[in-house]
C-alpha cells in the first residue's frame, strides 16, 4: 500500500488573495451623468463633436 500523495486539507498551502483592482475606478467615480456622456467626452477632436 503506497502513501497518499495528497496532503490533508489542513496541510495544504493557502492561496494568497490579492485585490489588485480598486472597488471604484476613476471613470466610475463621477464627473459624467451617464456612460454616454463619458463616451462623447472621449471622442478625439478630429472626429468632430
C-alpha distance matrix in Angstrom:
0.0 3.8 6.7 9.2 11.9 14.7 16.2 17.7 21.2 22.9 21.6 22.5 25.9 28.8 31.0 34.5 37.1 40.3 43.4 45.4 47.9 50.7 51.1 54.5 55.7 59.2 60.1 59.1 61.0 64.3 67.6 67.5 68.2 66.0 63.6 66.5 68.7 66.0 65.7 69.5 69.5 67.1 69.4 70.7 74.5 75.1 73.9 76.6 76.0
3.8 0.0 3.8 6.5 8.6 11.8 13.5 15.5 19.0 20.7 19.0 19.6 22.8 25.8 27.9 31.3 34.1 37.1 40.3 42.2 44.8 47.7 48.2 51.7 52.7 56.2 57.2 56.3 58.1 61.5 64.7 64.7 65.6 63.4 60.9 63.9 65.9 63.1 62.8 66.6 66.5 64.0 66.4 67.6 71.4 72.0 70.8 73.6 73.1
6.7 3.8 0.0 3.8 6.2 8.9 10.0 12.0 15.6 17.0 15.3 16.2 19.4 22.5 24.8 28.2 31.0 34.1 37.4 39.3 42.0 44.8 45.4 48.9 50.0 53.5 54.6 53.7 55.3 58.8 62.0 62.2 63.1 61.0 58.7 61.7 63.6 60.8 60.7 64.5 64.3 61.9 64.4 65.6 69.4 70.2 69.1 71.7 71.1
9.2 6.5 3.8 0.0 3.9 5.6 7.3 9.3 12.6 14.6 13.1 13.5 16.9 19.6 21.8 25.3 27.9 31.1 34.3 36.3 38.9 41.6 42.0 45.5 46.7 50.2 51.3 50.2 52.0 55.3 58.6 58.7 59.5 57.4 55.1 58.2 60.1 57.3 57.2 61.1 60.9 58.6 61.1 62.5 66.2 67.1 65.9 68.4 67.8
11.9 8.6 6.2 3.9 0.0 3.8 6.4 9.6 12.3 14.4 12.2 11.8 14.7 17.7 19.4 22.9 25.6 28.6 31.8 33.6 36.3 39.1 39.9 43.3 44.2 47.6 48.7 47.9 49.7 53.1 56.3 56.4 57.4 55.3 52.9 55.9 57.7 54.8 54.7 58.5 58.2 55.8 58.3 59.5 63.2 64.0 62.9 65.6 65.1
14.7 11.8 8.9 5.6 3.8 0.0 3.8 6.5 8.7 11.2 9.5 8.6 11.8 14.4 16.3 19.9 22.4 25.6 28.7 30.7 33.3 36.0 36.5 40.0 41.1 44.6 45.7 44.7 46.5 49.8 53.1 53.3 54.2 52.1 49.8 52.9 54.7 51.9 51.9 55.7 55.5 53.2 55.8 57.1 60.9 61.8 60.6 63.1 62.5
16.2 13.5 10.0 7.3 6.4 3.8 0.0 3.8 6.5 8.0 6.0 6.3 9.8 12.6 15.2 18.6 21.3 24.6 27.9 30.1 32.8 35.3 35.8 39.4 40.7 44.2 45.5 44.5 45.9 49.4 52.7 53.1 54.0 52.2 50.1 53.3 55.0 52.1 52.4 56.2 55.7 53.6 56.4 57.7 61.4 62.6 61.5 63.9 63.1
17.7 15.5 12.0 9.3 9.6 6.5 3.8 0.0 3.8 5.4 5.5 6.6 10.4 12.3 15.3 18.6 21.0 24.6 27.6 30.2 32.7 34.9 35.0 38.7 40.4 43.9 45.2 43.9 45.2 48.7 52.1 52.5 53.2 51.5 49.6 52.9 54.5 51.8 52.3 56.1 55.7 53.8 56.6 58.2 61.9 63.2 62.0 64.2 63.2
21.2 19.0 15.6 12.6 12.3 8.7 6.5 3.8 0.0 3.8 5.4 5.3 8.6 9.5 12.4 15.7 17.8 21.4 24.3 27.1 29.4 31.4 31.4 35.1 36.9 40.5 41.8 40.3 41.6 45.0 48.5 48.9 49.6 47.9 46.1 49.5 51.1 48.4 49.0 52.7 52.4 50.6 53.5 55.2 58.8 60.2 59.0 61.1 60.0
22.9 20.7 17.0 14.6 14.4 11.2 8.0 5.4 3.8 0.0 3.8 5.8 8.3 9.3 12.8 15.5 17.9 21.4 24.4 27.3 29.8 31.6 31.7 35.5 37.3 40.8 42.4 40.9 41.9 45.4 48.9 49.6 50.3 48.9 47.2 50.7 52.1 49.4 50.2 53.9 53.3 51.6 54.7 56.3 59.9 61.5 60.3 62.4 61.2
21.6 19.0 15.3 13.1 12.2 9.5 6.0 5.5 5.4 3.8 0.0 3.8 6.4 8.9 12.3 15.1 18.0 21.3 24.6 27.2 30.0 32.1 32.6 36.3 37.8 41.2 42.9 41.7 42.7 46.3 49.7 50.4 51.4 50.0 48.1 51.5 52.8 49.9 50.6 54.3 53.6 51.7 54.8 56.1 59.7 61.2 60.2 62.4 61.4
22.5 19.6 16.2 13.5 11.8 8.6 6.3 6.6 5.3 5.8 3.8 0.0 3.8 6.3 9.3 12.4 15.3 18.6 21.9 24.2 27.0 29.3 30.0 33.6 35.0 38.4 39.9 38.8 40.1 43.6 46.9 47.5 48.6 47.0 45.0 48.3 49.7 46.8 47.3 51.0 50.4 48.4 51.4 52.7 56.3 57.7 56.7 59.0 58.0
25.9 22.8 19.4 16.9 14.7 11.8 9.8 10.4 8.6 8.3 6.4 3.8 0.0 3.8 6.5 9.2 12.4 15.4 18.9 21.1 24.1 26.5 27.4 31.0 32.2 35.4 37.2 36.3 37.4 41.0 44.2 45.0 46.3 44.8 42.8 46.1 47.4 44.3 44.9 48.6 47.8 45.7 48.8 50.0 53.5 55.0 54.2 56.4 55.5
28.8 25.8 22.5 19.6 17.7 14.4 12.6 12.3 9.5 9.3 8.9 6.3 3.8 0.0 3.8 6.4 9.2 12.5 15.8 18.3 21.1 23.2 23.9 27.6 29.0 32.3 34.1 33.0 34.0 37.6 40.9 41.7 42.8 41.5 39.6 43.0 44.2 41.2 42.0 45.7 44.9 43.0 46.1 47.5 51.1 52.7 51.7 53.8 52.8
31.0 27.9 24.8 21.8 19.4 16.3 15.2 15.3 12.4 12.8 12.3 9.3 6.5 3.8 0.0 3.8 6.2 9.4 12.7 15.0 17.8 20.2 21.1 24.6 25.8 29.1 30.8 29.8 31.1 34.6 37.8 38.6 39.8 38.3 36.3 39.7 40.9 37.8 38.4 42.2 41.3 39.4 42.5 43.8 47.4 48.9 48.0 50.2 49.2
34.5 31.3 28.2 25.3 22.9 19.9 18.6 18.6 15.7 15.5 15.1 12.4 9.2 6.4 3.8 0.0 3.8 6.3 9.8 12.1 15.2 17.4 18.6 22.1 23.2 26.4 28.3 27.5 28.4 32.1 35.2 36.2 37.6 36.4 34.5 37.9 38.8 35.7 36.6 40.2 39.1 37.3 40.5 41.7 45.2 46.9 46.2 48.2 47.2
37.1 34.1 31.0 27.9 25.6 22.4 21.3 21.0 17.8 17.9 18.0 15.3 12.4 9.2 6.2 3.8 0.0 3.8 6.6 9.5 12.0 14.1 15.0 18.6 19.9 23.2 25.0 24.0 25.0 28.6 31.8 32.7 34.0 32.8 30.9 34.4 35.3 32.3 33.3 36.9 35.9 34.2 37.5 38.9 42.4 44.2 43.3 45.2 44.0
40.3 37.1 34.1 31.1 28.6 25.6 24.6 24.6 21.4 21.4 21.3 18.6 15.4 12.5 9.4 6.3 3.8 0.0 3.8 6.0 9.0 11.2 12.9 16.2 17.1 20.1 22.2 21.6 22.4 26.0 29.1 30.2 31.8 30.7 28.8 32.3 32.9 29.7 30.8 34.3 33.1 31.3 34.7 35.9 39.3 41.2 40.5 42.4 41.3
43.4 40.3 37.4 34.3 31.8 28.7 27.9 27.6 24.3 24.4 24.6 21.9 18.9 15.8 12.7 9.8 6.6 3.8 0.0 3.8 5.7 7.6 9.2 12.4 13.4 16.6 18.6 17.8 18.6 22.3 25.4 26.4 28.0 27.0 25.3 28.8 29.3 26.2 27.4 30.9 29.7 28.2 31.6 33.0 36.4 38.4 37.7 39.3 38.0
45.4 42.2 39.3 36.3 33.6 30.7 30.1 30.2 27.1 27.3 27.2 24.2 21.1 18.3 15.0 12.1 9.5 6.0 3.8 0.0 3.8 6.7 9.6 11.9 11.8 14.6 16.7 16.6 17.6 21.1 23.9 25.0 27.0 25.9 23.9 27.2 27.6 24.3 25.3 28.7 27.3 25.5 28.9 30.0 33.4 35.3 34.8 36.6 35.5
47.9 44.8 42.0 38.9 36.3 33.3 32.8 32.7 29.4 29.8 30.0 27.0 24.1 21.1 17.8 15.2 12.0 9.0 5.7 3.8 0.0 3.8 6.5 8.4 8.3 11.4 13.2 12.9 14.2 17.6 20.5 21.4 23.3 22.2 20.2 23.6 24.0 20.7 21.9 25.4 24.0 22.5 25.9 27.4 30.7 32.8 32.0 33.6 32.4
50.7 47.7 44.8 41.6 39.1 36.0 35.3 34.9 31.4 31.6 32.1 29.3 26.5 23.2 20.2 17.4 14.1 11.2 7.6 6.7 3.8 0.0 3.8 5.4 6.2 9.2 11.5 10.7 11.2 14.8 17.9 19.1 21.0 20.4 19.0 22.5 22.5 19.4 21.2 24.5 22.9 21.9 25.6 27.2 30.3 32.8 32.0 33.2 31.6
51.1 48.2 45.4 42.0 39.9 36.5 35.8 35.0 31.4 31.7 32.6 30.0 27.4 23.9 21.1 18.6 15.0 12.9 9.2 9.6 6.5 3.8 0.0 3.8 6.7 10.0 11.6 9.6 10.2 13.8 17.2 18.2 19.4 18.8 17.7 21.5 21.7 19.1 21.1 24.3 23.1 22.6 26.2 28.3 31.3 33.9 32.7 33.7 31.8
54.5 51.7 48.9 45.5 43.3 40.0 39.4 38.7 35.1 35.5 36.3 33.6 31.0 27.6 24.6 22.1 18.6 16.2 12.4 11.9 8.4 5.4 3.8 0.0 3.8 6.7 8.1 6.0 6.5 10.0 13.4 14.4 15.9 15.5 14.6 18.3 18.2 15.5 17.8 20.9 19.6 19.3 23.0 25.2 28.0 30.7 29.6 30.3 28.3
55.7 52.7 50.0 46.7 44.2 41.1 40.7 40.4 36.9 37.3 37.8 35.0 32.2 29.0 25.8 23.2 19.9 17.1 13.4 11.8 8.3 6.2 6.7 3.8 0.0 3.8 5.4 5.2 6.4 9.5 12.2 13.2 15.4 14.8 13.4 16.8 16.5 13.3 15.4 18.5 16.9 16.2 19.9 21.8 24.7 27.4 26.5 27.4 25.6
59.2 56.2 53.5 50.2 47.6 44.6 44.2 43.9 40.5 40.8 41.2 38.4 35.4 32.3 29.1 26.4 23.2 20.1 16.6 14.6 11.4 9.2 10.0 6.7 3.8 0.0 3.8 5.4 5.1 7.6 9.5 11.1 13.9 14.0 12.9 15.9 14.8 11.6 14.1 16.6 14.5 14.1 18.0 19.6 22.2 25.1 24.5 25.1 23.3
60.1 57.2 54.6 51.3 48.7 45.7 45.5 45.2 41.8 42.4 42.9 39.9 37.2 34.1 30.8 28.3 25.0 22.2 18.6 16.7 13.2 11.5 11.6 8.1 5.4 3.8 0.0 3.8 5.6 6.6 8.2 8.6 11.3 10.7 9.2 12.2 11.4 8.1 10.5 13.3 11.6 11.4 15.1 17.3 20.0 22.8 21.8 22.3 20.4
59.1 56.3 53.7 50.2 47.9 44.7 44.5 43.9 40.3 40.9 41.7 38.8 36.3 33.0 29.8 27.5 24.0 21.6 17.8 16.6 12.9 10.7 9.6 6.0 5.2 5.4 3.8 0.0 3.8 5.5 8.6 8.7 10.3 9.8 9.0 12.6 12.2 9.8 12.4 15.2 14.1 14.4 18.0 20.5 23.1 26.0 24.6 25.0 22.7
61.0 58.1 55.3 52.0 49.7 46.5 45.9 45.2 41.6 41.9 42.7 40.1 37.4 34.0 31.1 28.4 25.0 22.4 18.6 17.6 14.2 11.2 10.2 6.5 6.4 5.1 5.6 3.8 0.0 3.8 7.1 8.8 10.6 11.4 11.7 14.9 13.7 11.5 14.8 17.0 15.2 16.0 19.7 22.0 24.2 27.4 26.4 26.4 24.0
64.3 61.5 58.8 55.3 53.1 49.8 49.4 48.7 45.0 45.4 46.3 43.6 41.0 37.6 34.6 32.1 28.6 26.0 22.3 21.1 17.6 14.8 13.8 10.0 9.5 7.6 6.6 5.5 3.8 0.0 3.7 5.4 7.3 8.9 9.9 12.7 10.8 9.4 13.0 14.6 12.9 14.5 18.0 20.4 22.3 25.6 24.4 24.0 21.3
67.6 64.7 62.0 58.6 56.3 53.1 52.7 52.1 48.5 48.9 49.7 46.9 44.2 40.9 37.8 35.2 31.8 29.1 25.4 23.9 20.5 17.9 17.2 13.4 12.2 9.5 8.2 8.6 7.1 3.7 0.0 3.8 6.7 9.0 10.4 12.1 9.3 8.3 12.1 12.8 10.7 12.9 16.1 18.4 19.7 23.2 22.3 21.4 18.7
67.5 64.7 62.2 58.7 56.4 53.3 53.1 52.5 48.9 49.6 50.4 47.5 45.0 41.7 38.6 36.2 32.7 30.2 26.4 25.0 21.4 19.1 18.2 14.4 13.2 11.1 8.6 8.7 8.8 5.4 3.8 0.0 3.8 5.5 7.2 8.5 5.8 5.7 9.4 10.1 9.0 11.5 14.3 17.1 18.6 21.8 20.4 19.5 16.5
68.2 65.6 63.1 59.5 57.4 54.2 54.0 53.2 49.6 50.3 51.4 48.6 46.3 42.8 39.8 37.6 34.0 31.8 28.0 27.0 23.3 21.0 19.4 15.9 15.4 13.9 11.3 10.3 10.6 7.3 6.7 3.8 0.0 3.8 7.2 8.3 6.5 7.9 11.1 11.5 11.5 14.2 16.5 19.7 21.1 24.1 22.2 21.1 17.8
66.0 63.4 61.0 57.4 55.3 52.1 52.2 51.5 47.9 48.9 50.0 47.0 44.8 41.5 38.3 36.4 32.8 30.7 27.0 25.9 22.2 20.4 18.8 15.5 14.8 14.0 10.7 9.8 11.4 8.9 9.0 5.5 3.8 0.0 3.8 5.3 5.2 6.6 8.8 10.1 11.0 12.9 15.1 18.7 20.5 23.1 20.8 20.2 17.0
63.6 60.9 58.7 55.1 52.9 49.8 50.1 49.6 46.1 47.2 48.1 45.0 42.8 39.6 36.3 34.5 30.9 28.8 25.3 23.9 20.2 19.0 17.7 14.6 13.4 12.9 9.2 9.0 11.7 9.9 10.4 7.2 7.2 3.8 0.0 3.8 5.4 5.0 6.2 8.7 9.9 10.8 13.1 16.6 19.0 21.3 18.9 18.9 16.2
66.5 63.9 61.7 58.2 55.9 52.9 53.3 52.9 49.5 50.7 51.5 48.3 46.1 43.0 39.7 37.9 34.4 32.3 28.8 27.2 23.6 22.5 21.5 18.3 16.8 15.9 12.2 12.6 14.9 12.7 12.1 8.5 8.3 5.3 3.8 0.0 3.8 5.4 5.1 6.1 8.6 9.9 11.1 14.9 16.9 19.0 16.3 16.0 13.1
68.7 65.9 63.6 60.1 57.7 54.7 55.0 54.5 51.1 52.1 52.8 49.7 47.4 44.2 40.9 38.8 35.3 32.9 29.3 27.6 24.0 22.5 21.7 18.2 16.5 14.8 11.4 12.2 13.7 10.8 9.3 5.8 6.5 5.2 5.4 3.8 0.0 3.8 5.5 5.1 6.2 8.8 10.5 13.9 15.4 18.1 15.9 15.0 11.9
66.0 63.1 60.8 57.3 54.8 51.9 52.1 51.8 48.4 49.4 49.9 46.8 44.3 41.2 37.8 35.7 32.3 29.7 26.2 24.3 20.7 19.4 19.1 15.5 13.3 11.6 8.1 9.8 11.5 9.4 8.3 5.7 7.9 6.6 5.0 5.4 3.8 0.0 3.8 5.5 5.1 6.5 9.3 12.5 14.7 17.4 15.6 15.5 13.0
65.7 62.8 60.7 57.2 54.7 51.9 52.4 52.3 49.0 50.2 50.6 47.3 44.9 42.0 38.4 36.6 33.3 30.8 27.4 25.3 21.9 21.2 21.1 17.8 15.4 14.1 10.5 12.4 14.8 13.0 12.1 9.4 11.1 8.8 6.2 5.1 5.5 3.8 0.0 3.8 5.3 5.1 6.9 10.5 13.0 15.2 12.9 13.3 11.3
69.5 66.6 64.5 61.1 58.5 55.7 56.2 56.1 52.7 53.9 54.3 51.0 48.6 45.7 42.2 40.2 36.9 34.3 30.9 28.7 25.4 24.5 24.3 20.9 18.5 16.6 13.3 15.2 17.0 14.6 12.8 10.1 11.5 10.1 8.7 6.1 5.1 5.5 3.8 0.0 3.8 5.4 5.6 9.2 10.8 13.1 10.8 10.3 7.7
69.5 66.5 64.3 60.9 58.2 55.5 55.7 55.7 52.4 53.3 53.6 50.4 47.8 44.9 41.3 39.1 35.9 33.1 29.7 27.3 24.0 22.9 23.1 19.6 16.9 14.5 11.6 14.1 15.2 12.9 10.7 9.0 11.5 11.0 9.9 8.6 6.2 5.1 5.3 3.8 0.0 3.8 5.6 8.3 9.8 12.9 11.6 11.2 8.9
67.1 64.0 61.9 58.6 55.8 53.2 53.6 53.8 50.6 51.6 51.7 48.4 45.7 43.0 39.4 37.3 34.2 31.3 28.2 25.5 22.5 21.9 22.6 19.3 16.2 14.1 11.4 14.4 16.0 14.5 12.9 11.5 14.2 12.9 10.8 9.9 8.8 6.5 5.1 5.4 3.8 0.0 3.8 6.3 9.1 11.6 10.4 11.3 10.1
69.4 66.4 64.4 61.1 58.3 55.8 56.4 56.6 53.5 54.7 54.8 51.4 48.8 46.1 42.5 40.5 37.5 34.7 31.6 28.9 25.9 25.6 26.2 23.0 19.9 18.0 15.1 18.0 19.7 18.0 16.1 14.3 16.5 15.1 13.1 11.1 10.5 9.3 6.9 5.6 5.6 3.8 0.0 3.8 6.5 8.4 6.7 7.7 7.2
70.7 67.6 65.6 62.5 59.5 57.1 57.7 58.2 55.2 56.3 56.1 52.7 50.0 47.5 43.8 41.7 38.9 35.9 33.0 30.0 27.4 27.2 28.3 25.2 21.8 19.6 17.3 20.5 22.0 20.4 18.4 17.1 19.7 18.7 16.6 14.9 13.9 12.5 10.5 9.2 8.3 6.3 3.8 0.0 3.8 5.6 5.7 7.4 8.4
74.5 71.4 69.4 66.2 63.2 60.9 61.4 61.9 58.8 59.9 59.7 56.3 53.5 51.1 47.4 45.2 42.4 39.3 36.4 33.4 30.7 30.3 31.3 28.0 24.7 22.2 20.0 23.1 24.2 22.3 19.7 18.6 21.1 20.5 19.0 16.9 15.4 14.7 13.0 10.8 9.8 9.1 6.5 3.8 0.0 3.8 5.4 5.5 7.2
75.1 72.0 70.2 67.1 64.0 61.8 62.6 63.2 60.2 61.5 61.2 57.7 55.0 52.7 48.9 46.9 44.2 41.2 38.4 35.3 32.8 32.8 33.9 30.7 27.4 25.1 22.8 26.0 27.4 25.6 23.2 21.8 24.1 23.1 21.3 19.0 18.1 17.4 15.2 13.1 12.9 11.6 8.4 5.6 3.8 0.0 3.8 5.5 8.6
73.9 70.8 69.1 65.9 62.9 60.6 61.5 62.0 59.0 60.3 60.2 56.7 54.2 51.7 48.0 46.2 43.3 40.5 37.7 34.8 32.0 32.0 32.7 29.6 26.5 24.5 21.8 24.6 26.4 24.4 22.3 20.4 22.2 20.8 18.9 16.3 15.9 15.6 12.9 10.8 11.6 10.4 6.7 5.7 5.4 3.8 0.0 3.8 6.5
76.6 73.6 71.7 68.4 65.6 63.1 63.9 64.2 61.1 62.4 62.4 59.0 56.4 53.8 50.2 48.2 45.2 42.4 39.3 36.6 33.6 33.2 33.7 30.3 27.4 25.1 22.3 25.0 26.4 24.0 21.4 19.5 21.1 20.2 18.9 16.0 15.0 15.5 13.3 10.3 11.2 11.3 7.7 7.4 5.5 5.5 3.8 0.0 3.7
76.0 73.1 71.1 67.8 65.1 62.5 63.1 63.2 60.0 61.2 61.4 58.0 55.5 52.8 49.2 47.2 44.0 41.3 38.0 35.5 32.4 31.6 31.8 28.3 25.6 23.3 20.4 22.7 24.0 21.3 18.7 16.5 17.8 17.0 16.2 13.1 11.9 13.0 11.3 7.7 8.9 10.1 7.2 8.4 7.2 8.6 6.5 3.7 0.0
